[in-house]
Amino acid sequence: MARKRGGDPSSTDIDMTPMIDMTFQLITFFMFVMNFSEAEQDERIQLPLSQLAKPVEGALETPITLQLTNSGSIIYAGELVAVRDIGAYLEREKSVMLDAGKEPSAATVIVRADGRAKTGEVQDIIRICQEKGFERFALRAQYDEG
């Protein structure tokens, strides 16, 4: 604390620099620690129940999440896309990976299909992905204990 010269001897100024510095460090810390894995999950998708469902073993290196709604459209990057139009988005995803020096076959396409969606639409999504060079897939379901 520093005293003002020539003023009231009982008034002092407080240096706020260390407190502001600590606040910014805490904000930075929480930004790094925050878990964004739930960000790719949309509440409109009700996953089917399965006794064979297993928890995710680890973080995937290059995940691409496609969420199939019960109405037959795909939620990709927060926007609704028709199944027939997803190929253009996957082509863009492929070119970004190739520019980064990665092969599309190294990416894992995560398909989160609503339990009420048609099985044929899930198969169409997988077929379109394979046509674009994606080879690894993970289908999501909720674990059913019963």
C-alpha positions in Angstrom: 0.0 0.0 0.0 1.2 3.5 -0.8 0.4 6.6 1.0 -0.5 9.8 -0.9 2.0 12.6 -0.3 0.7 15.8 1.1 -2.8 14.4 1.6 -4.7 12.8 4.4 -2.3 10.5 6.2 -5.1 8.0 6.9 -6.1 7.4 3.2 -4.2 4.8 1.2 -4.3 3.4 -2.3 -4.4 -0.3 -2.9 -2.5 -1.8 -5.8 -5.0 -3.9 -7.7 -2.5 -5.3 -10.3 -1.8 -8.6 -8.5 -5.5 -9.3 -8.0 -6.3 -8.6 -11.6 -3.4 -10.8 -12.7 -4.6 -13.7 -10.6 -8.1 -13.3 -11.9 -6.9 -13.6 -15.5 -4.8 -16.6 -14.6 -7.8 -18.3 -13.1 -9.9 -17.6 -16.1 -7.1 -19.1 -18.3 -6.8 -22.2 -16.1 -10.6 -22.9 -16.3 -10.6 -22.5 -20.0 -8.0 -25.2 -20.4 -9.5 -27.5 -17.9 -13.1 -27.2 -19.1 -14.5 -30.4 -20.6 -16.1 -29.8 -24.0 -16.9 -33.5 -24.7 -20.6 -32.9 -24.0 -20.7 -30.1 -26.5 -21.2 -32.5 -29.4 -24.3 -34.1 -27.9 -27.7 -32.7 -28.8 -30.6 -33.2 -26.4 -33.0 -33.8 -29.4 -31.3 -37.2 -29.9 -32.6 -40.0 -27.8 -30.1 -42.8 -28.1 -31.4 -46.4 -28.2 -30.9 -48.7 -25.2 -28.5 -51.6 -25.5 -27.0 -54.1 -23.1 -23.9 -54.3 -25.4 -23.1 -50.6 -25.1 -19.6 -50.0 -23.7 -18.2 -46.7 -22.3 -15.8 -44.8 -24.4 -12.3 -46.1 -23.7 -10.4 -42.9 -24.5 -10.5 -39.7 -26.4 -10.6 -40.1 -30.1 -7.8 -38.3 -32.1 -10.0 -37.0 -35.0 -13.7 -37.4 -34.3 -16.4 -36.4 -36.7 -19.8 -36.4 -35.0 -23.0 -37.0 -37.1 -26.3 -37.0 -35.2 -29.3 -38.6 -37.0 -32.7 -37.2 -35.8 -35.9 -39.2 -35.8 -37.1 -37.1 -38.7 -34.3 -38.3 -40.9 -32.0 -35.2 -40.9 -28.5 -35.0 -39.6 -27.2 -32.5 -37.0 -23.7 -31.6 -38.1 -21.8 -28.7 -36.6 -25.0 -27.4 -35.1 -27.0 -27.2 -38.3 -29.6 -29.6 -39.8 -28.5 -31.3 -43.0 -30.4 -33.8 -45.1 -28.8 -37.3 -45.4 -28.3 -36.9 -49.1 -26.4 -33.6 -48.6 -24.0 -34.8 -46.0 -21.5 -35.9 -48.6 -20.5 -32.2 -49.4 -19.8 -31.6 -45.7 -17.7 -34.8 -45.5 -15.8 -33.8 -48.6 -14.9 -30.5 -46.9 -13.9 -32.3 -43.8 -11.7 -34.6 -45.9 -10.0 -31.7 -47.6 -9.2 -30.1 -44.3 -7.7 -33.3 -43.0 -5.6 -33.7 -46.2 -4.4 -30.2 -45.9 -3.3 -30.9 -42.3 -1.4 -34.0 -43.5 -3.8 -36.6 -42.1 -5.6 -39.3 -44.0 -9.5 -39.5 -43.8 -9.2 -43.2 -42.9 -7.6 -42.1 -39.6 -10.7 -40.2 -38.5 -13.5 -41.8 -36.5 -17.0 -41.0 -37.6 -19.3 -41.0 -34.5 -22.9 -41.7 -35.4 -25.4 -40.8 -32.7 -28.7 -42.0 -34.2 -32.0 -41.4 -32.5 -33.6 -44.7 -31.4 -36.6 -43.9 -33.5 -34.6 -43.2 -36.7 -34.7 -45.7 -39.6 -31.9 -48.2 -39.7 -31.6 -47.7 -43.5 -30.7 -44.0 -42.9 -27.8 -45.1 -40.6 -26.6 -47.4 -43.3 -26.9 -44.6 -45.9 -24.7 -42.4 -43.6 -22.1 -45.1 -43.3 -22.1 -45.7 -47.1 -21.6 -42.0 -47.9 -18.8 -41.8 -45.4 -17.1 -44.8 -46.9 -17.4 -43.2 -50.4 -15.6 -40.2 -49.1 -12.7 -42.3 -47.6 -13.7 -42.6 -44.0 -13.3 -46.1 -42.6 -13.7 -46.0 -38.8 -17.1 -45.7 -37.2 -18.5 -45.6 -33.7 -22.2 -46.1 -33.1 -23.5 -44.6 -29.8 -26.1 -46.1 -27.6 -27.2 -45.8 -23.9 -26.3 -48.7 -21.7 -29.3 -50.8 -20.5 -28.7 -52.6 -17.3 -31.9 -54.7 -17.6 
